[in-house]
Amino acid sequence: MFIRVHSSAVQGVDAYTVLVETDLSRGIPGFMVVGLPDQSVKESRDRVRSALKNNGFIYPQKHITVNLAPADIPKEGAAFDLPIALGLLAGSGQILPETVEKYLVAGELALDGTIRPIRGVLSMAAAVRHSKFLKGIIVPSENAGEAAVVNGLPVYPAENLNQVVEFFNEGTGMDRYVINRESLLEKGGRYNVDFSDVKGQEHVKRALEVAAAGGHNILLVGPPGSGKTMLAKRLMTILPDLSLEESLETTKVHSIAGNLKNGASLVTARPFRAPHHTISDAGLVGGGRVPQPGEVSLAHNGVLFLDEVPEFNRNVLEVLREPLESGHVSISRVRASLVFPARIMLVAACNPCPCGYHGDLSRRCICPPQRVHKYISKLSGPLLDRIDLHIEVPSVPYDEMTAERSGEKSEVIRKRVTDCREVQRERFKREGVHCNAQMHPGDMDEHTKLTDSGHRLLRGAIEKLGLSARAYDRILKVSRTIADMAQAETIQEEHICEAIQYRSLDRKMFSQQEEVAA
């Protein structure tokens, strides 16, 4: 007997429908799975056999062939366990065959029939939302909230195999799962740290506010203990709350990576990822035999923090160029090319030299000029060009550390940042751009016009520091953000001056080159 059950699999961040075709025929009893299954899919026959027997069902003693169509795409994971089990039960007459084909089914079976959670359920639900042939989706109960955030799709949570069989035979056992997406988003944006925790460093706080307001990448350079990591971790608290669209995009990536825990439905706070400097290039941007998202994609719509960035391998840092420029990661394999989203804010931190005290007023640097230049040069010019703001973070004086007065709270700063982002969202609503840092060349021609005096000022800085065309674009984008924060329609000279001041590493490398040459 031939039975067809609808299931789904994930490729990249999107899902596609997989038809689990089961054929039970006469002959020597056996179980074969075809359609490019990996080892975990092949092992499903043993899990299914045990789950059926341990729940009192009859395991058919026939020649069983299971085809996973389309057959030219590799299949991996244990999500096909449940549809395969239903195909065997329908083919042997233990459940009604006509009901099985009306739902999309996915889930891993334990040996006792319990249905375990799987990855990528949100992508699966989104892929079948507009299907005219399916009445809903049946997923593990721990994934039900994740699937239910897709509007207009009936979701049925399954805890065990007996419950699913009762649902197909009698229409009972599982109720439709419904959630309120808006109430979930209201729970996001809550943090246990605050900008008011940081004493001093007012100019660095201002730079971080500019970066947050325009979505700009930022590099913090300073001696050990100056507060670089502390400031970076608090950047999340001043970023605008996730919109529903951003939350769904981010949740897709984390669902595929298996990062949604305890039945979480949505990622409601912007991700903050801080990988160790020993990470590989595949770990950072994604990859593997079956490509999985890397840290840069897991930070999508959030912050990727690279502490002690010169300690990262050079080739690892260089693979960041494409996602910083394009907002996505492309991974090519023989059978497919996958794209993972990677629209991030990069926050990098480093010491000014190997000993950490070059330019510090309180401690003496023991590094010769050549060694200092070599250390900073670990950050290539093309990578530095893609970082909009370079900020020096000096040591905090004792009087500021012991001062009772604290700075502004994150809530106050976030309000200004959100207002500035709203201006940009209105400006770019037809271009598909979210913030100033993502402006295309055509957008810049329209929105970053300079006065004659502004051109002269910027020309002098470009010629003096030897900046590239990309650095020129970054200065213009930061200037536009500063003007937006000042509620100015046009970019003024003071806005350009402040943006140029945020290229401190360009100035430092220029002076070091002169020092080394001398």
N, C-alpha and C positions, 0 to 999 in steps of 0.2 A: 504493500500500500504506500502511496506517495502523499506526503504531508509537507506543506510550506508554512514556515513561521518567520515573521518579520523580526529582525534584530538590527543592530547598528554597530559601527566601529568608528574610531577616530583616526583621522589622518591630518597631522598638523594640529590646528585648533578647531577644525571643522569636522563634522561627522557625515557619514554616508550610510545609506540603508544596505543591510546585508540580508539576503534571503537564505535562511537555514532550511535547505531542502533535505528531507529525510525519506529514504526509501527502504521499506522492509520487504524482503523477498525470500523465497524458498532457497535452500542451499545450506552449505556448511555454516554454522553460526559464526559470526565474526562482526567486527565493528571497524569501519574505515572512515576517516575524515579526510576529505579532499577540498581543494580551493586555497592552496598555499597556506596551510595552518602552521604556526610555529609550535615549539614543544609544549607550551602551556595549553594550547588548544587541543593538541593530540591527547594530552593527559586527561581531557574532559571526559573521555569514555569511561575511565576508572571512577572519577568522581560521580558521574551520572549513574553508573551501575550501582554503586554503593548507596547513593541517596534514594534510588527507587526501591531497592530491597529493604533498606532500613526503615522505610515509611509504609511498608506493606503493599507496595505495587508489584505487579508482575513484570519482570524484565524479559522482553521478547527474545526467545531463542531462535532468531532468524539471522539471515545475512543483512546487516545494516550498513547502509552507505549514507553518509552525511556530506552534502556539498554546501560550501559557503560561497555564495555568488554575490558579486562578480569574482570569478575564479582567478583573475590575473592580478589581484591586489593582495599582498601578504596580510595575514590576519594574526593578531597576537592578543594575549590576555585571556582571562577566564570568563569574560562576559557572555560567552556563548553557551555556558553550561545549562542555564535555565531553558533557553529556546530548544536546545538539543533534547533535553529531558521531556519537554512538552511534545516535541515531534514524535518521540518514541511512544509516549502515552496515547497520543492521538492515533498514531499508526496501529497500535495494538487494541484500539477500541476502549481505552480506559477513561478518555475524556472525549467530548464532542469535537470532531475535527473542524466543523464549520465555524466554531467560536474562536479557535486558536488564531486563525488568519486575520482577525479583525483588530489585533493589538500588536504594538511593537513591544518586544520583551527583551530584557537584558538582566543578567545577574550571575554571580558565582555561587555554586552549590557547595556547601560543606557535606561531609559524608553522612551526617544525620539529617540532611534535608534543609538545614538552615540556609537562608539566602544572604550572602555576604556582600558588602558594598563594592562598587567598581569605580573606575576612573572615567571621566569624560561624559557624565550623564547630562550635564547642561548642554553640551554640544549636540548630543543625541536628541534631546528634547527640542532644541531649536531647529534641527534639521527636519523633523517630521511634523512641526507645528501646523503647516498648511496642507498636510496630506488629506486628500478626500476619501481615501480608502481605509483609513485607520480610525478607530473609535477612541484611542487613547494609548498610554504607555504604561507598562508595568515594570517597576524598578525596585531594587532593594529598599527597605524602609528607611535606611540611613541616607539614601540618596534622594528620597522623595521631595524634601524641601528644595533641593537643588533643581530638580526638574520642574517643580511647581512655579518657579519664578517666570517661566515662559507663559505668557498670556494665551488663553484660549486653548490650552492643551489639557485634557483630563489626565490626571496622574493617579495611579493606584499603587500604594506601597505594599510590598510583599515581604513577609518575615520568614516564611518557610514554604516548602513545596506543597504540603497539604492545603494550605490556604489558597494557593494559586489554582490547584485542581478544583477545589470547592467553588471558586469564583467562575471558572469556565463551565462547570457542570450545572451549578445551581444559581449562579449570579449573585452569590453572597460571599462573605468572608473578607472582602476588601472594600473600604469606602474611599471615595475620591478625596485626595489630599489637596487642601487649599491654604494659601498663605497670603499675607498682606505685604507686598513688596515695599510700599512706602514706609511702613512701620519698621521694617528691617533696616532701611537706610537711616532712619532717625537714631538708631543705636550706634552708628558709626561716628568716627571723628573724635573719640574720647581717648585721652592719653594720660599716662601717669607721670609725665614730665611737662615742663613749661619753660618758656623763654625767660620768665622772671627768675628762674633758678640761676641764671648766668650773671655773675657780677662783672661789670666793666665790659670791654670789647664792644663799645657802642657802634664803632664804624663797621665791625664785622656783622653785627646784627642788622645794620642798615643794608649791607651788601646781600645778606641772606634774604632780606625782605624784597630787595630788587629781583633777586634770582627767583624767588617764589612767585612774585607778581607777573613775571614774564616767562616762566618755565625755563630759565637759563641754567646751563651747566656751570659749576663753580669749583674752583681749586683753592683750598686753604693751605697756606704755607706758614709754618711757625715752629718754634722750639717745643720740645716735649713738655707737657703739662700746661700748655697755654690755653687749652679748652677746645681744640679743633673737633675732637670726637663728640664732646658734650654739645657743642653748637650744632654739629651735623645731625645728631639724633633728635634735636628739637626742631629741625626744619619741618618735620612732618606736622607739627602742631600749628603751623601757620599757613599750610597749604589749604586751598578750598576743599570742601567736602566732595566726595565722589558723587557724580551724577549717576542716575540709573543706568545709562548707556555705558559709562566707564566701569561701573560696578559689574555689569554683565560681562564686559570684555575681560576684566581682570579675573573674575570667577572662572571663566572658561579655561584660562591658562592654569590656574591653581588646581582646578578639577582634574585636568589632564595629568598634572604632575603628582596628583594624590595628596595635595596639601590641605584639603578641606577635611577638618576633623570634627568628630562628635555631631554629625548630622548638620553641619553648617550649610545654610542655603546660599548666602551671598558673602563676598568679600566687601565689607562696608567701610573699611579704613584703607587709606592708600598704603601700598606695600613699602616696606623699608628692608632692603636686602644688603647685607654687609659680608660678602664672601671673604675668606682668608686669602692671603697673598699667594698661597701655594696652589690655588685653583688652576685647573687646566683650561685651555681655550674652549674645549667642548663643554666643560662645566660652566663656563661663563656665558657663552652664546648659544649653547645647545648642541646636540648631536647624539651619537650613539648608533648602534646597529638599527634599532628602531628609534628614529630621532625624537628626543624629548626636549622640552624647553629648558634653557639654561637660566642662570641668575638674572641676566639682562631682561629676559622675557617675564620672569617671575616678578620683576620690579616694574612691569608695565603699568603706566598711570601712577607711578610712585617714584621712589628714590633708590638709586643704586649707589651705595657708599663704598668707596675703595680707600681704606685706611692704609697709610704707608705705601702709597701708590708706586714709588720707585722700586719697591721690593717685589712687585709682580714681574713675572717673566715678560720680556719685551714682546714676544709673539702673542701673548695673552692680551696685552694692552692694545696691540695693533688691530686685533679683530673687532675692537669696539668702534672702529672708524665707520663702518657701514651702518650699524644701528643708530649711532649718534647723528648721522646725516639723514638717514631715510626713515627712521622710526620703526624698522622691522628687521628681522634676521631671516636670510634665505639659506636653506640647507639643501644641497643637491645630492641625490643618491641615484643609483642606476635606474631604479624603477619609478622614482618620483622626486619632485622638487617641492619642498615644504616651506611655508612662510609662517614665522611666529611673530606676533606683535612685540615691539620693544620701544614704545614711546615713553622715555624715562627722563628724569632729571639726574644727571651724574654729579655726585659730590665726591671729590677726591681730596685727600689730605696727605701732606708729606712734611718732613723736616726740611730746612733750607740747606742742609749739608749732612754728611754721614754722622758727625758727632751731634748734630742737632742745634748748634748754637751760633751759626754764622749770622752776624748782624745783631745778636742779642746784646743788650746793654749791661746785663747782670753777670754773664758768664763769658769766658773767653773761648773762642773757637780755635781748635787745634788743627783744622784741615787746611792744607795749602790751596791756593786758588785753582790749580789744575784739578784737584780732587773735587772741589766744590762744583766746578763747571761740569765735570764728568758725571757727578751724581744727579744734578738737575737735568743733564742731557739724556738721562734714561727715559725722560718723557719726550717723545719725538715731536718735531715741529708740527706735523699734520695733526697729531692728537691734541696738542696745546691749542691749535687754531680752532678746534671744535669745542673748546671750553671757553665760555663767554667771559667769566669773571675770574681773575687771579687775585686773591686777597691775602695780605700778610697778617698773621695773627701773632702779635707780640706777647711776651709774658705779662701776666696781670700783676700790677704793683700791689704791695701789701695793703695800702690804704683802701684800694678798691675791693680787695678780697674781704676785708673786715668791715666794709661799709654796711650799715643797716638797710640803706635804701636799695631796693631791687628795681630792675627794669620793668618795661611794659609786659603785661601778661600776653600770652599767645592769643587769647581770644580777641584782644584789641587789635593786634597786628593782623590776625587772620581776616578781620572785617575789612581792613584796608586792602589786603591782597585780593580778597574776593571781589570787592568793588572794582579794582583795577582789571581783574580777569573778565568781569562782565562787560567792561568797555571794549576789551579785545574780542570777546565773543560776538558782540554786536557788530564790530568792524569787519570781522572775517566770516560772518555767518554764511556767505555765499561761496567762500573759497574752501571750506572744509578744514580750516586751520583753527586750532584751539587757543593759541597764545602767540606772542610776538616772536618767541624763539623758533617757531615753526614756519615763519614767513617764507614764501617763495620769492625768487628774484622779481617777478612781476608785482607782487604785493609790496616789496620794498620800494620799487620805483614810485608807487603811488602814495605810500604812507610814511616814507622817511626822507622827504625833501628837506634840503638844508638851505640856509641863507648863504650869501657870499662870504660873510665872516666865518660862518660855520665850516664852509668848505676850506677856507684858508687854515683854520685851526686844525682840522682833521688832516689836511695835506701835510702840515708841519710834523704832526705826530707820526704819520705813516712813514715819511721820509727819514725822520730822526731814528725811529725804532726799527725800521726795516720790516714792517708788518706785511703779511701776505694779504691777498684779496679776500681770503676767507676771514681773516682777523678784522679787516675793514667792515665786512658785513656784520660781524659780531658786535662791533662797536656801535653800528647804526641800530641794530636790534635792541641793544641795551639802552641806548639813548632814547629810543621810542618808548621803552618801558618806563624809564625815569620821567619822561614827559607825561605819560599817562598817569603816573602816581601824583604828579603835580597838577593834574587836570588841565594840561596845556595841549591845545590843538596842534601846534607846530613845535618842532624840536629847536630849542634855544641853545646858545653857546654853553650855558652852565650845565645843561644836560649832557652835551658832548664831553665837556671837561670831566664830569663825574664818571662817565663811561670809560674814558681813557685812563683815569686813575685806577680803574678796575682791571687794568692789564699790567699789574705790577711785575709779573714774572717776565714779560717781554722786556720791560725796562731793566730788570735785574740781570737777565741774560745778556742784554746789550752791554751793560757796564762790566760784567764779568768777562765778556769777550775782549773788551778793551784792556782789562787788567791782565788777562792771560797773555795777550799779544805783547803787552809791555814787558 
